[in-house]
Amino acid sequence: MDRAPELTPLRKLVAGFELFAWPGLVVALSGDVSWVYGWVFSVWFVVLCLTCVVWLYRKDPALLAERFRPPGTGAQQRWDRYVFGALMLLIAAWFVIMPLDAKRYHWTASWPDWARAVGAIAMAVSSFLLFRSVTDNTFLSPLVRMQSEREHRLVSTGVYGIVRHPMYLGGLLLMCGAPMFLGSGFGFAIGLLTGLTSVVRIVGEERMLVRELAGYEQYRHQVRYRLVPGIW
């Protein structure tokens, strides 16, 4: 039986560095330490991540350990290793491209205020969905796998009563909303591509869940939409 990864001091140190490094990179690559939009995004991102981590540390340490599980472990679906890798590359590119596009080089034209406002709203909704996904589902692994060692069972309450994959919806709103707020057309394009990659992952994940998770087929009939209510 595969054990959950241990949260060693070194792993905690690396996680803390990554938490601040990615948003810090946004401001650094912008070439302007006084870039207000970049700072707002960076502070918002750190606060959201810290809120989730602190909640998990206090309320659900088993899930916190699962969130740190390395790719390729825990009987992760073989196909998901490639999809997961693609998602990580897209997210890294997203962090790098946004400040270069929106501030340093202005590859796309300046976005109107209404677009930035829509982006801010998307980020706010994303915060809610991402936090609630973490607090509602103790089996929210970053990898597509069955958690038999944790007695994996169906979760259908909370935000999982709205759509079947609220974490992906929150991620899509984040990946598209933040570029709108910052004013990055290329970042928005990467966000859409990440969303399409997530759709591929959802299809594969649901095939596994229907096959291996008790009650999931009935849940699909109760909650009709995978990602976006009324659409898909």
N, C-alpha and C positions, 0 to 999 in steps of 0.2 A: 504494500500500500504506500502510495506517494504522500509524503508529509508536506504540510504547508511550509514555506520558507521561513526561516527564523529572522526576526527583526534585530539583527546584530547591531552594535554601535556603529560599525562601518557602513552597514546598509542605511541606517538612519542618517548618517553624515552625508552620504551620497545623495539620498533623497532630498535632504534639506538644501544641498547645493543646487540640485536640478530645479527645485521649486523656485529659487530666486534667480538662477542663471538664465532661464529662458525668457521671462519677462524683462530681466535686466538687459538681455541682448537686444530687445526691441528698442529700448532707449539708446543703447550704445551705438547700434547700427544706424540710427536715425541721423547721427551727426549733430544733434542738437539736444543738450541736456535739459533745455527749458521747454521741450516739446510737451505741451499740456496733454494732448490726446494720448500720447504714448505713456505718460506717467499715470493717467487715469486708468488706462487699460491694464498696465502692469500692476498697479496697486489692487485693482479689482480682481485680477487673476490670482494674485498671491492670497488675498483675503478669502476668496472662494475655496482655493485648495487647502489652506490652513483650517478653515472651518470644517471641511469634510474630514481631514486627517485627525483633528482634535476630537471630533465627534466619534470617529471610529476607534480612536485610541481609548476613549472612555467607555463607549457603549458596545462596540463590536470588534474587539481585537482580532478575532478569527478572520473577519473580512479584511481588515487592514493588512494582515499577513498575506492573504490571498491576493490583494491588489499589488503586492510586490513579487508575485510569483514570476520567475524568469520564463521567457518564451521557450517552448520546446519541452516543458516539464508537465507533470500532472496529466498525462494522456491527452494533451492538446491535440485537436484534430489536425491531421497532417497538412491538409490544404490551408488551414488557418495560419500556419507558420508563415506562409508566403503573403497572405492577405494582411496579417498583423504587421509584418515587416514593411509592406507597402504603406500602410497607414502611418507607421512611425516616421517613415521618410517624408511623407506628405506633410505631417505636422511640423517636422523640423524645418522643411522648406517654407512653410507658412510663417513661422516665427521670423525667419531670415528675410523673406521677400517683402513682407508688409512694411517694415520701416524703411527699407531701401526704396520701395515704390512710393509710399505715401509722403515721405519727408526728405530723404537724402537726394534722390534723383528725379522725383516727380514724373515717373513713367506714365501715369495716368492723370487726366485732368482733375482739378479740385472737385470734390464731391459737394453737392448742395447740403444745406443744413438739415433739410427734411430727411435725406438719406442717412446722415449721421444720427438723427433722432431715431429712425427706424432701427439702425444698428444697435443703439443703446437699449431700446426696448427688447430686441432679440437677445441681447446679453443678459438682461434682467430675467427674462423668461428662462433662459438657459440656466441661470443660477438656481432657480427654483427646481427645474427638472433634474439637474445633475445632483443637487443635494438630496432631493427626495428619492431619487433612484438609489443612492447609497444607503439612505436610512430605511427604505422600504424593503430592500432586497439584500439579505445577508449572503446570497450566492452570486453577487455581482462580480464575477471574475473578469479580468482583462483578456483572458484567453477563452476560446471556444472549447469547452471541455465539460464532461460530467464530473461533478465533485462527489464521487461515491464515498470518499473518506470523511466527508462532512454531511452525509445523508441528504444529498441534494433533493430538494422538493420544490414543487411549483409555488410561485408567488404571484398572486392575482389581485392584490389589494393596493390601495394608495394610487400612485401614478401609473401603476401597472393595470389599473382598471380603466385608464384613458386610452393608452396605446400599449402594444405588447413590448415595445422597445423604447421606453422613455429616455434611457441613457443616450441612445443614438440620436434621438430627436434633440436632446439638450446639446449634444456635441455638434450637430448640424447647425443649430442656431448660434452656437459659439463661433464655429469656423466661418460662418457667413456674416454674422452680426458684427464681430470685431473688425473685419476689414472695412465694412461699411462705416463704422464709427471712426476708424482711423483714416479712411479715404484711400483704400488700396484696391484697385481693380484686379490686379494680379493675385492679391491675397484672396479676394472674393472668388476668383476662378479656381484657386487651389481648394478653397472651402467646398465649392460645388463638386470638384473631383473627389475630395475626401468623402462627401456624402454619397456619391455614386459607388465608391469602393465599399462604404458601409452597407449599402443596399445589397451588394453581392455577398457580403458577410452575413447579413441578416437571413438571406435565403438559405445559405448553407447551415447556419446555426439552427434555423427552425426545422430543417430536415433532421438534424440530430435530435432536437428536443422532442419532436413528434415520435421518433423511433425509440427514445430512451427515457424520457421523463414522463412519469405517470400523470395523467390528467391534462397534458398539454394540448392534445387534439380538441378536447372539449373547451378548453380555454380559448382556442383560436376562434371558436364559434361565439363565445361570450364577448370577447373583445375583438372586433372585426378588423381593426386597422393595425398594421405593423408599426408604422412610423409617423405618418401625418394623418390626423383625424379627418375623415371624409374623403381622403384621396387614396392612400395606400397603406 
